[in-house]
């Protein structure tokens, strides 16, 4: 039973990361599934938030997004590279704070 609860909790955490990123990019959760530039960047940020902020493993994050672990690793690299831009970095910091507070994860 504990394993089922853990999987359910993680699914909620993935949903939280997706919802925060979708809102930040002005997208619906359905839009996040589409293959276009805006949805792709939002999905990468959501994967980054799930992996880095919520501390989900690459494979666990990948399962939650219907992708493979290499896609999550690629997304995290892309977000880290994009953080060279101060405006994008501030946005990601703000999103990290929102996700931490919502999930009750200490900073």
N, CA, C and O atoms as CSV, one atom per row, in Angstrom:
chain,resi,resn,atom,element,x,y,z
A,1,UNK,N,N,0.817,-1.199,0.000
A,1,UNK,CA,C,0.000,0.000,0.000
A,1,UNK,C,C,0.862,1.264,0.000
A,1,UNK,O,O,0.524,2.250,-0.656
A,2,UNK,N,N,1.970,1.232,0.734
A,2,UNK,CA,C,2.852,2.399,0.775
A,2,UNK,C,C,3.419,2.710,-0.604
A,2,UNK,O,O,3.598,3.874,-0.961
A,3,UNK,N,N,3.705,1.645,-1.389
A,3,UNK,CA,C,4.246,1.858,-2.735
A,3,UNK,C,C,3.226,2.571,-3.609
A,3,UNK,O,O,3.592,3.452,-4.386
A,4,UNK,N,N,1.959,2.207,-3.499
A,4,UNK,CA,C,0.906,2.841,-4.271
A,4,UNK,C,C,0.797,4.315,-3.895
A,4,UNK,O,O,0.654,5.168,-4.771
A,5,UNK,N,N,0.864,4.619,-2.613
A,5,UNK,CA,C,0.800,6.000,-2.157
A,5,UNK,C,C,1.984,6.794,-2.691
A,5,UNK,O,O,1.815,7.929,-3.136
A,6,UNK,N,N,3.169,6.217,-2.652
A,6,UNK,CA,C,4.358,6.911,-3.148
A,6,UNK,C,C,4.216,7.237,-4.627
A,6,UNK,O,O,4.556,8.342,-5.050
A,7,UNK,N,N,3.720,6.293,-5.418
A,7,UNK,CA,C,3.537,6.546,-6.845
A,7,UNK,C,C,2.501,7.636,-7.068
A,7,UNK,O,O,2.680,8.492,-7.935
A,8,UNK,N,N,1.419,7.616,-6.297
A,8,UNK,CA,C,0.371,8.618,-6.431
A,8,UNK,C,C,0.913,9.992,-6.056
A,8,UNK,O,O,0.640,10.974,-6.746
A,9,UNK,N,N,1.682,10.072,-4.964
A,9,UNK,CA,C,2.259,11.343,-4.541
A,9,UNK,C,C,3.171,11.899,-5.619
A,9,UNK,O,O,3.139,13.097,-5.900
A,10,UNK,N,N,3.978,11.050,-6.222
A,10,UNK,CA,C,4.908,11.500,-7.257
A,10,UNK,C,C,4.144,11.989,-8.481
A,10,UNK,O,O,4.551,12.960,-9.119
A,11,UNK,N,N,3.052,11.332,-8.810
A,11,UNK,CA,C,2.240,11.763,-9.942
A,11,UNK,C,C,1.695,13.171,-9.685
A,11,UNK,O,O,1.616,13.996,-10.596
A,12,UNK,N,N,1.323,13.427,-8.434
A,12,UNK,CA,C,0.857,14.762,-8.057
A,12,UNK,C,C,1.957,15.792,-8.170
A,12,UNK,O,O,1.711,16.932,-8.564
A,13,UNK,N,N,3.179,15.392,-7.823
A,13,UNK,CA,C,4.308,16.304,-7.940
A,13,UNK,C,C,4.602,16.630,-9.401
A,13,UNK,O,O,4.914,17.772,-9.739
A,14,UNK,N,N,4.502,15.631,-10.257
A,14,UNK,CA,C,4.681,15.873,-11.703
A,14,UNK,C,C,3.608,16.843,-12.173
A,14,UNK,O,O,3.894,17.784,-12.914
A,15,UNK,N,N,2.382,16.614,-11.744
A,15,UNK,CA,C,1.271,17.496,-12.119
A,15,UNK,C,C,1.495,18.924,-11.644
A,15,UNK,O,O,1.165,19.876,-12.351
A,16,UNK,N,N,2.055,19.075,-10.451
A,16,UNK,CA,C,2.359,20.399,-9.919
A,16,UNK,C,C,3.383,21.101,-10.805
A,16,UNK,O,O,3.192,22.258,-11.179
A,17,UNK,N,N,4.460,20.414,-11.138
A,17,UNK,CA,C,5.492,21.003,-11.996
A,17,UNK,C,C,4.908,21.385,-13.358
A,17,UNK,O,O,5.218,22.449,-13.894
A,18,UNK,N,N,4.068,20.519,-13.911
A,18,UNK,CA,C,3.445,20.809,-15.205
A,18,UNK,C,C,2.518,22.017,-15.107
A,18,UNK,O,O,2.533,22.884,-15.981
A,19,UNK,N,N,1.714,22.079,-14.050
A,19,UNK,CA,C,0.756,23.171,-13.902
A,19,UNK,C,C,1.462,24.513,-13.730
A,19,UNK,O,O,1.050,25.512,-14.318
A,20,UNK,N,N,2.522,24.538,-12.928
A,20,UNK,CA,C,3.263,25.781,-12.709
A,20,UNK,C,C,3.898,26.249,-14.009
A,20,UNK,O,O,3.797,27.425,-14.357
A,21,UNK,N,N,4.546,25.350,-14.728
A,21,UNK,CA,C,5.189,25.729,-15.988
A,21,UNK,C,C,4.151,26.154,-17.029
A,21,UNK,O,O,4.350,27.140,-17.739
A,22,UNK,N,N,3.057,25.419,-17.120
A,22,UNK,CA,C,2.011,25.767,-18.090
A,22,UNK,C,C,1.472,27.166,-17.802
A,22,UNK,O,O,1.320,27.977,-18.716
A,23,UNK,N,N,1.189,27.443,-16.548
A,23,UNK,CA,C,0.671,28.759,-16.183
A,23,UNK,C,C,1.680,29.862,-16.524
A,23,UNK,O,O,1.307,30.908,-17.055
A,24,UNK,N,N,2.942,29.625,-16.220
A,24,UNK,CA,C,3.986,30.621,-16.500
A,24,UNK,C,C,4.092,30.931,-17.986
A,24,UNK,O,O,4.427,32.052,-18.369
A,25,UNK,N,N,3.808,29.945,-18.816
A,25,UNK,CA,C,3.903,30.127,-20.270
A,25,UNK,C,C,2.548,30.423,-20.911
A,25,UNK,O,O,2.447,30.512,-22.135
A,26,UNK,N,N,1.512,30.574,-20.094
A,26,UNK,CA,C,0.189,30.889,-20.627
A,26,UNK,C,C,-0.417,29.754,-21.427
A,26,UNK,O,O,-1.143,29.985,-22.394
A,27,UNK,N,N,-0.117,28.521,-21.023
A,27,UNK,CA,C,-0.603,27.336,-21.726
A,27,UNK,C,C,-1.531,26.534,-20.836
A,27,UNK,O,O,-1.485,26.645,-19.611
A,28,UNK,N,N,-2.362,25.735,-21.453
A,28,UNK,CA,C,-3.153,24.766,-20.695
A,28,UNK,C,C,-2.326,23.485,-20.572
A,28,UNK,O,O,-1.330,23.308,-21.274
A,29,UNK,N,N,-2.742,22.611,-19.687
A,29,UNK,CA,C,-2.037,21.337,-19.572
A,29,UNK,C,C,-2.131,20.550,-20.876
A,29,UNK,O,O,-1.194,19.841,-21.241
A,30,UNK,N,N,-3.231,20.669,-21.562
A,30,UNK,CA,C,-3.386,20.005,-22.864
A,30,UNK,C,C,-2.388,20.575,-23.875
A,30,UNK,O,O,-1.796,19.835,-24.660
A,31,UNK,N,N,-2.209,21.898,-23.845
A,31,UNK,CA,C,-1.230,22.537,-24.746
A,31,UNK,C,C,0.174,21.995,-24.510
A,31,UNK,O,O,0.968,21.901,-25.447
A,32,UNK,N,N,0.488,21.638,-23.263
A,32,UNK,CA,C,1.830,21.148,-22.917
A,32,UNK,C,C,2.162,19.859,-23.663
A,32,UNK,O,O,3.336,19.552,-23.870
A,33,UNK,N,N,1.159,19.116,-24.060
A,33,UNK,CA,C,1.384,17.851,-24.756
A,33,UNK,C,C,1.696,18.059,-26.237
A,33,UNK,O,O,2.213,17.158,-26.897
A,34,UNK,N,N,1.386,19.232,-26.752
A,34,UNK,CA,C,1.585,19.504,-28.170
A,34,UNK,C,C,3.059,19.668,-28.491
A,34,UNK,O,O,3.870,19.982,-27.620
A,35,UNK,N,N,3.385,19.456,-29.735
A,35,UNK,CA,C,4.778,19.576,-30.179
A,35,UNK,C,C,4.972,20.894,-30.910
A,35,UNK,O,O,4.964,20.943,-32.140
A,36,UNK,N,N,5.146,21.958,-30.142
A,36,UNK,CA,C,5.502,23.247,-30.728
A,36,UNK,C,C,6.519,23.919,-29.815
A,36,UNK,O,O,6.771,23.444,-28.708
A,37,UNK,N,N,7.093,25.001,-30.266
A,37,UNK,CA,C,8.203,25.633,-29.534
A,37,UNK,C,C,7.807,26.063,-28.119
A,37,UNK,O,O,8.528,25.764,-27.167
A,38,UNK,N,N,6.673,26.762,-27.964
A,38,UNK,CA,C,6.267,27.241,-26.637
A,38,UNK,C,C,6.007,26.076,-25.692
A,38,UNK,O,O,6.447,26.089,-24.542
A,39,UNK,N,N,5.295,25.078,-26.176
A,39,UNK,CA,C,4.994,23.915,-25.336
A,39,UNK,C,C,6.273,23.158,-25.003
A,39,UNK,O,O,6.424,22.644,-23.895
A,40,UNK,N,N,7.184,23.091,-25.949
A,40,UNK,CA,C,8.438,22.389,-25.711
A,40,UNK,C,C,9.252,23.037,-24.614
A,40,UNK,O,O,9.771,22.344,-23.739
A,41,UNK,N,N,9.373,24.350,-24.643
A,41,UNK,CA,C,10.137,25.048,-23.594
A,41,UNK,C,C,9.437,24.900,-22.246
A,41,UNK,O,O,10.093,24.654,-21.234
A,42,UNK,N,N,8.122,25.045,-22.221
A,42,UNK,CA,C,7.374,24.898,-20.965
A,42,UNK,C,C,7.532,23.484,-20.408
A,42,UNK,O,O,7.694,23.301,-19.201
A,43,UNK,N,N,7.485,22.493,-21.284
A,43,UNK,CA,C,7.648,21.092,-20.858
A,43,UNK,C,C,9.061,20.869,-20.309
A,43,UNK,O,O,9.236,20.167,-19.312
A,44,UNK,N,N,10.062,21.461,-20.953
A,44,UNK,CA,C,11.432,21.334,-20.454
A,44,UNK,C,C,11.560,21.959,-19.064
A,44,UNK,O,O,12.205,21.389,-18.184
A,45,UNK,N,N,10.959,23.107,-18.870
A,45,UNK,CA,C,11.006,23.755,-17.557
A,45,UNK,C,C,10.283,22.890,-16.527
A,45,UNK,O,O,10.751,22.750,-15.398
A,46,UNK,N,N,9.157,22.314,-16.905
A,46,UNK,CA,C,8.415,21.449,-15.979
A,46,UNK,C,C,9.251,20.224,-15.602
A,46,UNK,O,O,9.280,19.828,-14.437
A,47,UNK,N,N,9.923,19.631,-16.570
A,47,UNK,CA,C,10.793,18.485,-16.284
A,47,UNK,C,C,11.920,18.904,-15.350
A,47,UNK,O,O,12.258,18.185,-14.409
A,48,UNK,N,N,12.493,20.059,-15.613
A,48,UNK,CA,C,13.562,20.587,-14.768
A,48,UNK,C,C,13.069,20.768,-13.333
A,48,UNK,O,O,13.741,20.362,-12.385
A,49,UNK,N,N,11.905,21.375,-13.181
A,49,UNK,CA,C,11.346,21.588,-11.846
A,49,UNK,C,C,11.096,20.267,-11.128
A,49,UNK,O,O,11.379,20.139,-9.937
A,50,UNK,N,N,10.570,19.292,-11.848
A,50,UNK,CA,C,10.299,17.988,-11.233
A,50,UNK,C,C,11.598,17.308,-10.805
A,50,UNK,O,O,11.680,16.744,-9.713
A,51,UNK,N,N,12.600,17.363,-11.659
A,51,UNK,CA,C,13.860,16.673,-11.362
A,51,UNK,C,C,14.696,17.417,-10.322
A,51,UNK,O,O,15.179,16.809,-9.367
A,52,UNK,N,N,14.867,18.714,-10.500
A,52,UNK,CA,C,15.783,19.478,-9.650
A,52,UNK,C,C,15.123,19.917,-8.344
A,52,UNK,O,O,15.691,19.726,-7.269
A,53,UNK,N,N,13.941,20.497,-8.427
A,53,UNK,CA,C,13.299,21.038,-7.230
A,53,UNK,C,C,12.623,19.940,-6.420
A,53,UNK,O,O,12.768,19.885,-5.199
A,54,UNK,N,N,11.892,19.075,-7.091
A,54,UNK,CA,C,11.151,18.025,-6.383
A,54,UNK,C,C,11.986,16.765,-6.171
A,54,UNK,O,O,11.548,15.814,-5.523
A,55,UNK,N,N,13.195,16.777,-6.728
A,55,UNK,CA,C,14.166,15.699,-6.526
A,55,UNK,C,C,13.673,14.328,-7.012
A,55,UNK,O,O,13.947,13.300,-6.393
A,56,UNK,N,N,12.951,14.337,-8.117
A,56,UNK,CA,C,12.540,13.081,-8.729
A,56,UNK,C,C,13.679,12.585,-9.617
A,56,UNK,O,O,14.388,13.390,-10.221
A,57,UNK,N,N,13.857,11.285,-9.699
A,57,UNK,CA,C,14.886,10.721,-10.556
A,57,UNK,C,C,14.568,10.961,-12.023
A,57,UNK,O,O,13.434,11.277,-12.383
A,58,UNK,N,N,15.577,10.808,-12.860
A,58,UNK,CA,C,15.377,11.002,-14.303
A,58,UNK,C,C,14.321,10.054,-14.848
A,58,UNK,O,O,13.439,10.471,-15.600
A,59,UNK,N,N,14.403,8.794,-14.477
A,59,UNK,CA,C,13.449,7.811,-14.997
A,59,UNK,C,C,12.038,8.064,-14.466
A,59,UNK,O,O,11.056,7.935,-15.198
A,60,UNK,N,N,11.951,8.421,-13.197
A,60,UNK,CA,C,10.647,8.699,-12.595
A,60,UNK,C,C,10.011,9.926,-13.254
A,60,UNK,O,O,8.818,9.930,-13.556
A,61,UNK,N,N,10.804,10.945,-13.469
A,61,UNK,CA,C,10.317,12.145,-14.146
A,61,UNK,C,C,9.895,11.805,-15.570
A,61,UNK,O,O,8.845,12.244,-16.039
A,62,UNK,N,N,10.714,11.029,-16.244
A,62,UNK,CA,C,10.406,10.637,-17.629
A,62,UNK,C,C,9.077,9.902,-17.713
A,62,UNK,O,O,8.258,10.190,-18.585
A,63,UNK,N,N,8.863,8.958,-16.810
A,63,UNK,CA,C,7.582,8.227,-16.804
A,63,UNK,C,C,6.407,9.179,-16.635
A,63,UNK,O,O,5.378,9.033,-17.295
A,64,UNK,N,N,6.565,10.153,-15.748
A,64,UNK,CA,C,5.492,11.111,-15.492
A,64,UNK,C,C,5.159,11.984,-16.687
A,64,UNK,O,O,4.037,12.472,-16.817
A,65,UNK,N,N,6.138,12.181,-17.557
A,65,UNK,CA,C,5.942,13.016,-18.740
A,65,UNK,C,C,5.745,12.198,-20.014
A,65,UNK,O,O,5.578,12.760,-21.097
A,66,UNK,N,N,5.763,10.881,-19.884
A,66,UNK,CA,C,5.616,10.048,-21.064
A,66,UNK,C,C,6.804,10.150,-22.009
A,66,UNK,O,O,6.655,10.030,-23.225
A,67,UNK,N,N,7.986,10.372,-21.437
A,67,UNK,CA,C,9.205,10.499,-22.218
A,67,UNK,C,C,10.233,9.491,-21.704
A,67,UNK,O,O,9.920,8.680,-20.832
A,68,UNK,N,N,11.450,9.535,-22.233
A,68,UNK,CA,C,12.499,8.672,-21.693
A,68,UNK,C,C,13.464,9.522,-20.867
A,68,UNK,O,O,13.435,10.751,-20.921
A,69,UNK,N,N,14.313,8.846,-20.109
A,69,UNK,CA,C,15.204,9.567,-19.198
A,69,UNK,C,C,16.178,10.488,-19.930
A,69,UNK,O,O,16.609,11.498,-19.372
A,70,UNK,N,N,16.523,10.159,-21.151
A,70,UNK,CA,C,17.421,11.017,-21.924
A,70,UNK,C,C,16.743,12.350,-22.276
A,70,UNK,O,O,17.400,13.390,-22.329
A,71,UNK,N,N,15.447,12.310,-22.512
A,71,UNK,CA,C,14.706,13.545,-22.799
A,71,UNK,C,C,14.710,14.465,-21.578
A,71,UNK,O,O,14.821,15.684,-21.709
A,72,UNK,N,N,14.588,13.874,-20.400
A,72,UNK,CA,C,14.617,14.674,-19.169
A,72,UNK,C,C,16.012,15.263,-18.965
A,72,UNK,O,O,16.146,16.440,-18.631
A,73,UNK,N,N,17.039,14.457,-19.163
A,73,UNK,CA,C,18.413,14.956,-19.021
A,73,UNK,C,C,18.663,16.097,-20.008
A,73,UNK,O,O,19.273,17.107,-19.656
A,74,UNK,N,N,18.193,15.933,-21.237
A,74,UNK,CA,C,18.345,16.971,-22.262
A,74,UNK,C,C,17.607,18.245,-21.833
A,74,UNK,O,O,18.143,19.346,-21.959
A,75,UNK,N,N,16.386,18.094,-21.331
A,75,UNK,CA,C,15.592,19.244,-20.893
A,75,UNK,C,C,16.313,19.994,-19.772
A,75,UNK,O,O,16.371,21.224,-19.779
A,76,UNK,N,N,16.854,19.260,-18.826
A,76,UNK,CA,C,17.565,19.895,-17.708
A,76,UNK,C,C,18.802,20.642,-18.197
A,76,UNK,O,O,19.094,21.739,-17.722
A,77,UNK,N,N,19.524,20.052,-19.140
A,77,UNK,CA,C,20.696,20.732,-19.707
A,77,UNK,C,C,20.286,22.026,-20.414
A,77,UNK,O,O,20.922,23.068,-20.251
A,78,UNK,N,N,19.223,21.940,-21.192
A,78,UNK,CA,C,18.753,23.114,-21.942
A,78,UNK,C,C,18.334,24.238,-21.005
A,78,UNK,O,O,18.641,25.404,-21.253
A,79,UNK,N,N,17.635,23.892,-19.933
A,79,UNK,CA,C,17.208,24.910,-18.971
A,79,UNK,C,C,18.426,25.516,-18.288
A,79,UNK,O,O,18.512,26.735,-18.137
A,80,UNK,N,N,19.363,24.678,-17.877
A,80,UNK,CA,C,20.580,25.190,-17.233
A,80,UNK,C,C,21.339,26.132,-18.176
A,80,UNK,O,O,21.820,27.179,-17.744
A,81,UNK,N,N,21.449,25.771,-19.443
A,81,UNK,CA,C,22.128,26.631,-20.413
A,81,UNK,C,C,21.386,27.949,-20.586
A,81,UNK,O,O,22.007,29.009,-20.669
A,82,UNK,N,N,20.068,27.885,-20.640
A,82,UNK,CA,C,19.257,29.084,-20.845
A,82,UNK,C,C,19.308,30.016,-19.639
A,82,UNK,O,O,19.014,31.205,-19.760
A,83,UNK,N,N,19.676,29.485,-18.484
A,83,UNK,CA,C,19.753,30.312,-17.274
A,83,UNK,C,C,20.898,31.316,-17.338
A,83,UNK,O,O,21.041,32.141,-16.435
A,84,UNK,N,N,21.713,31.262,-18.384
A,84,UNK,CA,C,22.736,32.283,-18.602
A,84,UNK,C,C,22.077,33.649,-18.814
A,84,UNK,O,O,22.663,34.686,-18.504
A,85,UNK,N,N,20.849,33.634,-19.346
A,85,UNK,CA,C,20.069,34.856,-19.551
A,85,UNK,C,C,19.469,35.259,-18.199
A,85,UNK,O,O,18.681,34.508,-17.625
A,86,UNK,N,N,19.837,36.442,-17.687
A,86,UNK,CA,C,19.361,36.854,-16.361
A,86,UNK,C,C,17.840,36.881,-16.216
A,86,UNK,O,O,17.319,36.528,-15.158
A,87,UNK,N,N,17.129,37.289,-17.247
A,87,UNK,CA,C,15.666,37.337,-17.172
A,87,UNK,C,C,15.092,35.929,-17.047
A,87,UNK,O,O,14.195,35.689,-16.239
A,88,UNK,N,N,15.604,35.011,-17.839
A,88,UNK,CA,C,15.137,33.625,-17.760
A,88,UNK,C,C,15.503,33.023,-16.408
A,88,UNK,O,O,14.708,32.288,-15.822
A,89,UNK,N,N,16.691,33.327,-15.913
A,89,UNK,CA,C,17.133,32.816,-14.622
A,89,UNK,C,C,16.206,33.288,-13.509
A,89,UNK,O,O,15.844,32.503,-12.633
A,90,UNK,N,N,15.817,34.565,-13.533
A,90,UNK,CA,C,14.890,35.087,-12.520
A,90,UNK,C,C,13.549,34.364,-12.605
A,90,UNK,O,O,12.945,34.049,-11.580
A,91,UNK,N,N,13.089,34.104,-13.813
A,91,UNK,CA,C,11.821,33.402,-13.994
A,91,UNK,C,C,11.900,32.000,-13.409
A,91,UNK,O,O,10.994,31.569,-12.695
A,92,UNK,N,N,12.973,31.293,-13.707
A,92,UNK,CA,C,13.130,29.927,-13.190
A,92,UNK,C,C,13.250,29.948,-11.671
A,92,UNK,O,O,12.691,29.080,-11.000
A,93,UNK,N,N,13.964,30.919,-11.120
A,93,UNK,CA,C,14.055,31.033,-9.658
A,93,UNK,C,C,12.677,31.215,-9.041
A,93,UNK,O,O,12.358,30.604,-8.021
A,94,UNK,N,N,11.861,32.061,-9.667
A,94,UNK,CA,C,10.499,32.311,-9.188
A,94,UNK,C,C,9.666,31.028,-9.264
A,94,UNK,O,O,8.938,30.706,-8.325
A,95,UNK,N,N,9.772,30.305,-10.367
A,95,UNK,CA,C,9.030,29.050,-10.521
A,95,UNK,C,C,9.498,28.014,-9.507
A,95,UNK,O,O,8.685,27.273,-8.952
A,96,UNK,N,N,10.802,27.960,-9.264
A,96,UNK,CA,C,11.330,27.038,-8.249
A,96,UNK,C,C,10.728,27.346,-6.879
A,96,UNK,O,O,10.355,26.440,-6.134
A,97,UNK,N,N,10.639,28.630,-6.560
A,97,UNK,CA,C,10.054,29.033,-5.279
A,97,UNK,C,C,8.592,28.627,-5.194
A,97,UNK,O,O,8.150,28.113,-4.166
A,98,UNK,N,N,7.842,28.850,-6.260
A,98,UNK,CA,C,6.424,28.462,-6.271
A,98,UNK,C,C,6.259,26.964,-6.052
A,98,UNK,O,O,5.424,26.534,-5.256
A,99,UNK,N,N,7.052,26.178,-6.757
A,99,UNK,CA,C,6.938,24.715,-6.646
A,99,UNK,C,C,7.351,24.255,-5.248
A,99,UNK,O,O,6.689,23.403,-4.655
A,100,UNK,N,N,8.442,24.813,-4.720
A,100,UNK,CA,C,8.888,24.432,-3.370
A,100,UNK,C,C,7.807,24.713,-2.337
A,100,UNK,O,O,7.505,23.868,-1.494
A,101,UNK,N,N,7.232,25.901,-2.408
A,101,UNK,CA,C,6.194,26.273,-1.435
A,101,UNK,C,C,4.973,25.387,-1.568
A,101,UNK,O,O,4.426,24.923,-0.568
A,102,UNK,N,N,4.545,25.152,-2.791
A,102,UNK,CA,C,3.352,24.326,-3.012
A,102,UNK,C,C,3.564,22.880,-2.567
A,102,UNK,O,O,2.645,22.234,-2.064
A,103,UNK,N,N,4.783,22.383,-2.758
A,103,UNK,CA,C,5.078,20.979,-2.421
A,103,UNK,C,C,5.595,20.829,-0.991
A,103,UNK,O,O,5.735,19.711,-0.496
A,104,UNK,N,N,5.879,21.956,-0.322
A,104,UNK,CA,C,6.412,21.889,1.020
A,104,UNK,C,C,7.846,21.383,1.082
A,104,UNK,O,O,8.251,20.738,2.049
A,105,UNK,N,N,8.610,21.688,0.030
A,105,UNK,CA,C,10.020,21.277,-0.049
A,105,UNK,C,C,10.877,22.406,0.505
A,105,UNK,O,O,10.738,23.550,0.071
A,106,UNK,N,N,11.759,22.110,1.454
A,106,UNK,CA,C,12.621,23.166,1.979
A,106,UNK,C,C,13.610,23.671,0.926
A,106,UNK,O,O,14.017,22.934,0.029
A,107,UNK,N,N,13.980,24.929,1.058
A,107,UNK,CA,C,14.896,25.543,0.083
A,107,UNK,C,C,16.301,25.044,0.200
A,107,UNK,O,O,17.174,25.473,-0.554
